[in-house]
Amino acid sequence: MQDKPKTVAFYTLGCKLNFSETSTLARQFQEMGFQRVSPSSDADVYVINTCSVTEHADKKCRQAIRKFAKRSPNAFIAVVGCYSQLQPHEIAGIEGVDLVFGTHGRENVPAYINTTGKNVKVKVYNCEADTLNDFFPAYSSGDRTRSFLKVQDGCSYRCSYCTIPLARGESRNIPIAQAVRQAHEIAKQGIKEIILTGVNTGDFGRTTGETFIGLLEALAEVEGIERIRVSSIEPNLIGEDVIALFARGGKFLPHFHIPLQSGSNRILGLMKRRYSSELFAQKVALIKSAIPHVFIGVDVIVGFPGETDEDFRHTYRLIETVKPAFLHVFPYSSRPSTPAASFEGKVKSSVITQRVQSLIQLSDNLHREFYSMNTGRTDEVLFESSKKGGLMYGFTKNYVKVEYPFTRELVGKIVKVKLTKTAPDGNFLVELIP
């Protein structure tokens, strides 16, 4: 009788970059004969891909390790990623951990697990800072509608609050030809949409002498890929050529995710950001004038050391003026080994909470306003396979979420619809257009 295959579960924290890397690790485990199961299952192996952008992310990682170790005492637990890179010995000291891997060489994790037993001394690999110079090619799969394609890693900007250069090294990228080959692999799986992801995606080309616009143009030629989004791009890297390419439409969707972090030039200076509030506003205005109904999501950090009421008012007023469709609001989290950790002028937690709530309320208002402007429009929706309460979901080109009675034939299809009205849950109800 054939032995039952070993089971492996994955728990991923943080950004879409981490999810693309986890998905690639999962494919490697499956090629070795492992059966992937849910992290809520009793697995033989748990792989935890960590984030360290905030203390909360670190805490969630520690909680996950303890939960899996308690649920499956004999399971092999491997911890990889940014938190591992920054604090490997802290993680190795948590009961139940068997293997700690940094952000370098993660493609070797399945092989290490296959040759290392439980109840041995915790092994720590590749967590030295001087190892952060390789590139782990990755893309997500398993979703029949979209894939996150990693094209860039690391960052050379050295913002004063950020640990990413310490966790992932300097900015680097794969060649365009390799990205195109991976896009073809994605298309062969029937996936129609790719989201380009990286730490500083717009910095693509730093290590290969190529350009971000060249990457976009090459990916547009991949047959089977019908939609292309960019996960996040710095305002100073949004060139007029990129805006013009997205304005032409085709495979490029009217959707931008742009980090602002602060609307105060004084705070932007302390953060060591590479743009001013004026430049940010100018780029948003250019995008909106060139691309009708464009969705713009914006990241904001609240409570950075030294942020006064006036600094916050600058942020609030700027956002009110440029009117993005959505805000991702983050309370400042002091991270060890960053310059900002030693800055004076710490903001009280109660003040940070008030400012966060104020921006969340503003975001809700802006989001409703954006949806209202889309009422009655026709657009195309890529429907997903998930089913909840008899409904299926999808996103328009400009990232409006819609719901429709579950129809199996529509899964993975791009369908023309009319946006009729919003449902109680905030999603749009739609009518199909023949």
Residue pairs with C-beta under 8 A, 6 or more apart in sequence:
5 33
5 34
5 35
6 33
6 34
6 35
6 44
6 45
7 34
7 35
7 36
7 37
7 41
7 43
7 44
7 45
8 26
8 29
8 34
8 35
8 36
8 37
8 43
8 44
8 45
8 46
8 47
9 36
9 37
9 38
9 39
9 41
9 43
9 45
9 46
9 47
9 68
10 22
10 25
10 26
10 36
10 39
10 46
10 47
10 48
10 49
11 39
11 46
11 47
11 48
11 49
11 64
11 68
12 18
12 19
12 22
12 48
12 49
13 48
13 49
13 50
13 51
13 57
13 60
13 61
13 64
13 81
13 83
14 49
14 50
14 51
14 53
14 57
14 81
14 82
15 51
15 53
15 197
16 140
16 148
16 195
16 197
16 231
17 138
17 148
17 150
17 153
17 197
17 198
17 199
17 231
18 49
18 50
18 51
18 81
18 82
19 140
19 148
20 138
20 139
20 140
20 147
20 148
20 149
20 150
20 197
21 49
21 81
21 106
21 136
21 138
21 150
22 47
22 49
22 140
23 138
23 139
23 140
23 141
23 142
23 148
24 107
24 136
24 137
24 138
24 139
24 140
25 47
25 49
25 80
25 106
25 107
25 109
25 110
26 36
26 142
27 141
28 107
28 110
29 36
29 45
29 47
29 110
30 36
32 110
32 114
34 45
34 110
37 43
39 46
39 64
39 68
42 71
42 72
42 75
43 68
43 72
43 75
44 72
44 75
44 76
45 75
45 76
45 77
45 78
45 113
46 68
46 72
46 75
46 76
46 77
46 78
47 78
47 79
47 80
47 109
47 113
48 61
48 64
48 65
48 68
48 77
48 78
48 79
48 80
48 81
49 80
49 81
50 57
50 58
50 61
50 79
50 80
50 81
50 82
50 83
50 84
50 91
51 57
51 61
51 81
51 82
51 83
52 58
52 81
52 82
52 83
52 85
52 86
52 87
52 163
52 167
52 335
53 82
53 162
53 163
53 164
53 333
53 335
54 330
54 333
54 335
55 333
55 334
55 335
56 333
57 83
58 83
58 87
61 79
61 83
61 91
62 91
62 94
65 77
65 79
65 91
65 94
65 96
65 97
66 94
66 95
66 96
68 75
68 77
68 96
69 75
69 77
69 95
69 96
69 97
70 96
73 96
74 118
75 118
76 98
76 99
76 113
76 116
76 117
76 118
77 96
77 97
77 98
77 99
78 98
78 99
78 100
78 101
78 109
78 112
78 113
79 91
79 97
79 99
79 100
79 101
80 100
80 101
80 102
80 103
80 106
80 109
81 102
81 103
81 106
81 167
82 103
82 163
82 164
82 167
82 168
83 91
83 167
84 91
84 100
84 101
84 102
84 103
84 127
85 102
85 103
85 104
85 127
85 132
85 166
85 167
85 168
86 163
86 166
86 167
86 336
86 337
88 100
88 102
88 124
88 127
89 124
91 97
91 100
92 100
92 122
92 124
97 122
98 116
98 118
98 120
98 122
98 123
99 109
99 112
99 113
99 116
99 122
99 123
99 125
100 122
100 123
100 124
100 125
100 127
101 108
101 109
101 112
101 125
101 126
101 127
102 125
102 126
102 127
102 128
102 131
102 132
103 132
103 136
103 167
103 168
103 169
104 126
104 131
104 132
104 133
104 134
104 169
105 125
105 126
105 131
105 134
105 136
106 136
107 136
108 125
112 123
112 125
116 123
129 166
129 169
132 154
132 168
132 169
132 170
133 169
133 170
133 172
135 153
135 172
135 173
135 174
136 150
136 153
137 150
137 174
137 178
137 182
138 150
139 147
139 148
139 149
139 150
139 182
139 185
139 186
139 194
140 147
140 148
141 147
141 186
141 189
141 191
143 191
143 384
143 385
144 190
144 191
144 384
144 385
144 411
144 412
145 191
145 192
145 193
145 382
145 383
145 384
145 385
145 394
145 411
145 412
146 191
146 192
146 193
146 194
146 195
146 227
146 382
147 186
147 189
147 191
147 193
147 194
147 195
148 194
148 195
148 197
148 231
149 179
149 182
149 183
149 186
149 194
149 195
149 196
149 197
150 174
150 197
150 198
151 173
151 174
151 179
151 196
151 197
151 198
151 201
151 204
151 215
152 171
152 172
152 173
152 174
152 198
152 199
152 200
152 201
152 203
152 204
153 168
153 169
153 171
153 172
153 173
153 198
153 199
154 164
154 165
154 168
154 169
154 170
154 171
154 172
154 199
154 200
155 162
155 164
155 165
155 168
155 170
155 171
155 199
155 200
155 203
156 165
156 170
156 171
156 200
156 203
156 206
157 165
157 171
157 200
157 234
157 272
157 274
158 165
158 272
159 271
159 272
159 273
160 270
160 271
160 272
160 338
160 339
160 340
160 343
161 271
161 301
161 304
161 332
161 335
161 338
161 339
161 340
162 335
162 338
163 335
163 336
163 337
163 338
164 199
166 337
168 199
171 199
171 200
171 203
171 206
171 207
172 206
172 207
173 198
173 203
173 204
173 205
173 206
173 207
173 208
173 210
174 208
175 208
175 210
176 208
176 210
176 214
176 215
176 218
179 215
179 218
179 219
180 218
180 219
180 221
180 222
183 194
183 219
183 222
183 225
184 222
184 224
186 194
186 225
187 222
187 223
187 224
187 225
188 224
190 224
190 412
191 225
192 224
192 225
192 226
192 227
192 382
192 412
192 414
193 225
193 226
193 227
193 228
193 229
193 382
194 219
194 225
194 227
194 228
194 229
195 228
195 229
195 230
195 231
196 215
196 219
196 228
196 229
196 230
196 231
197 231
197 232
198 204
198 231
200 234
200 237
201 212
201 230
201 231
201 232
201 233
202 212
202 230
202 233
202 234
202 237
202 238
202 242
203 212
203 234
203 237
204 210
204 211
204 212
204 215
205 211
205 212
205 214
205 215
212 237
212 239
212 242
213 239
213 241
213 242
213 245
216 228
216 242
216 245
216 252
217 245
219 225
219 228
219 251
220 228
220 250
220 251
220 252
225 251
226 251
226 414
227 251
227 253
227 382
227 397
227 414
228 251
228 252
228 253
229 253
229 255
230 255
230 256
230 257
231 257
232 257
232 258
232 259
232 299
233 242
233 256
233 257
233 258
234 258
234 259
234 274
234 275
235 258
235 259
235 260
235 275
235 279
235 280
235 283
236 274
236 275
236 279
238 256
238 258
238 283
238 287
240 286
243 286
243 287
243 290
243 291
244 290
245 252
246 252
246 253
246 254
246 256
246 287
246 290
246 291
247 290
247 291
253 397
253 398
253 399
254 291
254 292
254 293
254 294
254 295
254 397
254 398
255 294
255 295
255 296
255 297
255 397
255 398
255 399
256 287
256 294
256 295
256 296
256 297
257 296
257 297
257 298
257 299
258 280
258 283
258 284
258 296
258 297
258 298
258 299
258 324
259 298
259 299
260 280
260 298
260 299
260 300
260 315
260 318
260 319
261 267
261 268
261 271
261 273
261 299
261 300
261 301
261 304
262 268
262 271
262 273
262 277
262 300
262 301
262 304
262 307
262 311
262 314
262 315
263 277
263 280
263 314
263 315
263 316
263 317
263 318
263 319
264 277
264 307
264 310
264 311
264 312
264 314
264 315
265 276
265 277
265 278
265 314
266 306
266 311
267 304
267 306
267 307
267 311
267 315
268 275
268 276
268 277
270 304
270 305
270 306
270 340
270 343
271 301
271 304
271 340
272 339
277 314
277 318
280 318
280 322
281 318
281 321
281 322
284 296
284 322
284 324
285 322
287 294
287 296
288 294
288 296
293 373
293 374
293 377
293 398
294 398
295 325
295 326
295 370
295 398
295 399
295 400
296 322
296 324
296 325
296 326
297 324
297 325
297 326
297 327
297 328
297 399
298 319
298 324
298 326
298 327
298 328
299 327
299 328
299 330
300 315
300 319
300 327
300 328
300 329
300 330
300 359
301 330
301 331
301 332
302 312
302 315
302 329
302 330
302 331
302 332
302 352
302 355
302 356
302 359
303 331
303 332
303 347
303 349
303 351
303 352
303 355
303 356
304 332
304 340
304 347
305 332
305 340
305 343
305 344
305 345
305 346
305 347
306 343
306 344
306 345
307 332
307 345
307 347
312 355
315 359
316 358
316 359
316 362
319 327
319 359
319 362
319 366
320 362
323 366
323 369
323 370
324 366
325 366
325 367
325 370
325 399
326 363
326 366
326 367
326 370
327 359
327 360
327 362
327 363
327 366
329 356
329 359
329 360
329 363
331 352
331 353
331 356
332 347
332 352
334 340
334 341
335 341
371 400
371 422
371 426
371 428
374 396
374 398
374 400
374 419
374 428
375 419
375 420
375 421
375 422
376 418
376 419
376 420
377 418
377 419
378 416
378 417
378 418
378 419
378 433
379 396
379 397
379 398
379 400
379 416
379 417
379 419
380 396
380 397
380 414
380 415
380 416
380 417
381 394
381 395
381 396
381 402
381 414
381 415
381 417
381 430
382 394
382 395
382 412
382 413
382 414
383 392
383 393
383 394
383 404
383 410
383 411
383 412
383 413
383 415
384 392
384 393
384 394
384 411
385 392
385 411
385 412
386 392
386 393
387 406
390 405
390 406
391 403
391 404
391 405
391 406
392 403
392 404
392 405
392 406
392 407
392 410
392 411
393 401
393 402
393 403
393 404
393 427
394 401
394 402
394 404
394 415
395 401
395 402
396 402
396 417
396 419
396 428
400 419
400 428
401 426
401 427
401 428
402 417
402 419
402 427
402 428
402 429
402 430
403 423
403 425
403 427
403 428
403 429
403 430
404 410
404 417
404 429
404 430
404 432
415 432
416 432
416 433
417 430
417 431
417 432
417 433
418 430
418 431
418 433
419 428
419 429
419 430
420 428
420 429
420 430
420 431
421 428
421 429
422 428
422 429
423 429
